[in-house]
């Protein structure tokens, strides 16, 4: 373990509130990813970034936003536009966006109050 | 578009029995296939990838391009193999990011 950290472990969101999930890696990886994990649906890609100051939408980007100002950090904001935010969120990184093995963080569980 | 299908949500076998977790994919080019595993209270981690042709923890997987399958097999299941298993595909060009299947929860019974 280690290498990729996510915080907090649990996060509670009120209606209409934006919340930000943290993801940090010290592996010197260029590529980083955010996935949403729901029971029975596997992992779905929200956003990914190949390099600093660049990111791309994944399959389910609506209601989410990201930034990549530093190589080691890739925070995810769940906005009020995301109507069903309750899920387990996983961050991952890989040396490059090129079929490389991805390394996963421990996850953040987001719950709506 | 690329797609990965794992037809079994749940799979139970007895200890010592053979196990096969099915994975089928849809992709027009040459894919790279992976199996990831998530043990209880642990992080999702790579189990094996087809390009390395390794056997990890007794598991093997062969890429069958004719049947577009990448089934995961182990001849003698152990209780510690109980976990959630995800098959994943990486394409090429603009499709290099991983696409995951919905996962199979394997339970190995004593």
Interface residues (C-beta under 8 A of the other chain):
Chain A: X1 X33 X35 X40 X41 X42 X43 X44 X45 X48 X58 X90 X92 X97 X98 X99 X101 X102 X103 X104 X105 X106 X107
Chain B: X6 X9 X32 X34 X43 X44 X45 X46 X49 X86 X90 X92 X96 X97 X98 X99 X100 X101 X102 X103
